[in-house]
Amino acid sequence: MNQNDIEKYVNKQVRLYQKDDKTFWTGIIKDVNPLATTIKDKFGRLVTVENAEIKTISEWS
């Protein structure tokens, strides 16, 4: 996924699906750089996902 498309979700609660259609993360996007996105999941862990592996992002409540 394009970095510019991801940046609009920074500091928002989201659900992020990876391209394998099995893996998803729910949490707040903390940081986006050209190669990867960092999300703080619902358990407080920081998870880094390669931007190329992101299929969809949607706001989540």
TIRO-370527 format. One record per residue: residue number from 1; residue in three letters; y, z, x negated of N, C-alpha, C in turn. Coordinates in nm, 2 decimals, always signed. Each point is the difference from the previous one (the first is absolute). Layout:
BEGIN
PT  lumba  zaro      nv      nw      nu     cav     caw     cau      cv      cw      cu
PT    NUM   ALA       Y       Z       X       Y       Z       X       Y       Z       X
...
END
This chain:
BEGIN
PT  lumba  zaro      nv      nw      nu     cav     caw     cau      cv      cw      cu
PT      1   MET   -0.12   +0.00   -0.08   +0.12   +0.00   +0.08   +0.12   +0.00   -0.09
PT      2   ASN   +0.11   -0.06   +0.05   +0.12   -0.02   -0.08   +0.08   +0.14   -0.01
PT      3   GLN   +0.05   +0.03   -0.12   +0.07   +0.12   -0.02   +0.12   +0.02   +0.10
PT      4   ASN   +0.07   -0.10   +0.03   +0.11   +0.01   +0.10   -0.04   +0.04   +0.13
PT      5   ASP   -0.12   -0.05   +0.04   -0.06   +0.03   +0.14   -0.04   +0.15   +0.00
PT      6   ILE   -0.04   +0.05   -0.11   -0.05   +0.14   -0.01   +0.12   +0.10   +0.00
PT      7   GLU   +0.11   -0.04   -0.07   +0.11   +0.09   -0.02   +0.07   +0.05   +0.13
PT      8   LYS   -0.01   -0.07   +0.10   +0.06   +0.04   +0.13   -0.07   +0.12   +0.06
PT      9   TYR   -0.12   +0.04   -0.05   -0.08   +0.11   +0.04   +0.01   +0.12   -0.09
PT     10   VAL   +0.08   +0.00   -0.10   +0.02   +0.11   -0.09   +0.05   +0.12   +0.07
PT     11   ASN   -0.06   +0.12   -0.02   +0.03   +0.13   +0.06   -0.03   +0.00   +0.15
PT     12   LYS   -0.09   -0.09   +0.05   -0.04   +0.00   +0.14   -0.15   +0.03   +0.01
PT     13   GLN   -0.04   +0.06   +0.11   -0.14   +0.03   +0.02   -0.06   -0.13   +0.04
PT     14   VAL   -0.11   -0.04   -0.07   -0.06   -0.13   +0.02   -0.15   +0.01   +0.00
PT     15   ARG   -0.07   -0.11   +0.05   -0.14   -0.02   -0.03   -0.01   -0.13   -0.07
PT     16   LEU   -0.06   +0.01   -0.12   -0.01   -0.12   -0.09   -0.15   -0.04   -0.01
PT     17   TYR   -0.03   -0.13   +0.04   -0.13   -0.05   -0.01   -0.02   -0.09   -0.12
PT     18   GLN   -0.11   +0.02   -0.07   -0.03   -0.09   -0.12   -0.07   -0.12   +0.05
PT     19   LYS   -0.01   -0.10   -0.09   -0.06   -0.13   +0.04   -0.15   +0.01   +0.03
PT     20   ASP   -0.07   +0.10   -0.04   -0.14   +0.01   +0.03   -0.03   +0.04   +0.14
PT     21   ASP   +0.10   +0.03   +0.08   -0.01   +0.03   +0.14   -0.07   +0.14   +0.03
PT     22   LYS   -0.04   +0.07   -0.11   -0.07   +0.12   +0.02   +0.09   +0.12   -0.05
PT     23   THR   +0.09   -0.02   -0.10   +0.07   +0.10   -0.06   +0.14   +0.00   +0.06
PT     24   PHE   +0.05   +0.12   +0.05   +0.13   +0.02   +0.04   +0.06   +0.13   -0.04
PT     25   TRP   +0.13   +0.01   -0.01   +0.07   +0.13   -0.04   +0.10   +0.03   +0.11
PT     26   THR   +0.01   +0.12   +0.03   +0.11   +0.05   +0.10   +0.08   +0.10   -0.08
PT     27   GLY   +0.13   -0.03   +0.00   +0.09   +0.09   -0.07   +0.14   -0.06   -0.02
PT     28   ILE   +0.08   +0.06   -0.09   +0.14   -0.05   -0.03   +0.00   -0.08   -0.12
PT     29   ILE   +0.06   -0.12   +0.00   +0.02   -0.08   -0.12   +0.11   +0.06   -0.08
PT     30   LYS   -0.04   +0.04   -0.13   +0.10   +0.06   -0.08   +0.07   -0.09   -0.10
PT     31   ASP   -0.08   -0.10   -0.05   +0.06   -0.09   -0.10   -0.07   -0.14   +0.01
PT     32   VAL   +0.08   -0.10   -0.03   -0.05   -0.14   +0.00   +0.06   -0.06   -0.13
PT     33   ASN   -0.09   -0.06   -0.08   +0.04   -0.08   -0.12   -0.07   -0.14   +0.02
PT     34   PRO   +0.03   -0.09   -0.09   -0.05   -0.14   +0.01   -0.15   -0.01   +0.01
PT     35   LEU   -0.07   +0.10   -0.06   -0.15   -0.01   +0.00   -0.07   +0.09   +0.09
PT     36   ALA   +0.06   +0.12   +0.03   -0.08   +0.10   +0.08   +0.10   +0.08   +0.09
PT     37   THR   -0.07   +0.06   +0.10   +0.07   +0.09   +0.10   -0.06   +0.14   -0.01
PT     38   THR   +0.08   +0.10   +0.00   -0.05   +0.14   +0.00   +0.03   +0.06   +0.14
PT     39   ILE   -0.11   +0.06   +0.05   +0.01   +0.06   +0.13   -0.05   +0.15   -0.01
PT     40   LYS   +0.07   +0.09   +0.07   -0.04   +0.14   +0.00   -0.08   +0.01   +0.13
PT     41   ASP   -0.13   +0.02   -0.01   -0.09   +0.00   +0.12   +0.01   +0.13   +0.07
PT     42   LYS   -0.07   +0.01   +0.12   +0.02   +0.12   +0.09   -0.06   +0.13   -0.06
PT     43   PHE   -0.07   -0.01   -0.12   -0.05   +0.12   -0.07   +0.09   +0.03   -0.12
PT     44   GLY   +0.11   -0.07   -0.01   +0.09   +0.03   -0.11   -0.03   -0.07   -0.14
PT     45   ARG   -0.10   -0.08   +0.00   -0.04   -0.07   -0.12   +0.09   -0.13   -0.02
PT     46   LEU   +0.03   -0.03   -0.12   +0.07   -0.12   -0.03   -0.10   -0.11   -0.03
PT     47   VAL   +0.01   -0.11   +0.07   -0.10   -0.11   -0.01   +0.08   -0.12   -0.04
PT     48   THR   -0.05   -0.08   -0.10   +0.06   -0.12   -0.04   -0.09   -0.12   +0.04
PT     49   VAL   +0.06   -0.10   +0.07   -0.07   -0.11   +0.05   +0.07   -0.13   -0.06
PT     50   GLU   -0.08   -0.09   -0.06   +0.06   -0.12   -0.05   +0.06   -0.08   +0.12
PT     51   ASN   +0.12   -0.06   -0.01   +0.06   -0.07   +0.10   -0.08   -0.12   +0.05
PT     52   ALA   -0.08   -0.06   -0.10   -0.08   -0.12   +0.04   -0.12   +0.04   +0.09
PT     53   GLU   -0.03   +0.13   +0.00   -0.11   +0.05   +0.08   +0.04   +0.04   +0.14
PT     54   ILE   +0.13   +0.00   +0.03   +0.05   +0.05   +0.13   -0.01   -0.11   +0.10
PT     55   LYS   -0.06   +0.02   +0.11   -0.01   -0.10   +0.11   +0.11   +0.02   +0.10
PT     56   THR   +0.01   +0.12   +0.06   +0.10   +0.03   +0.10   +0.06   +0.14   -0.02
PT     57   ILE   +0.12   +0.02   +0.05   +0.06   +0.13   +0.01   +0.07   +0.01   +0.13
PT     58   SER   -0.02   +0.11   +0.07   +0.07   +0.03   +0.13   +0.04   +0.14   +0.00
PT     59   GLU   +0.12   +0.02   +0.07   +0.05   +0.14   +0.02   -0.10   +0.08   +0.08
PT     60   TRP   -0.02   +0.13   -0.04   -0.10   +0.08   +0.06   +0.07   +0.13   +0.04
PT     61   SER   -0.04   +0.06   +0.11   +0.06   +0.13   +0.03   -0.11   +0.11   +0.02
END
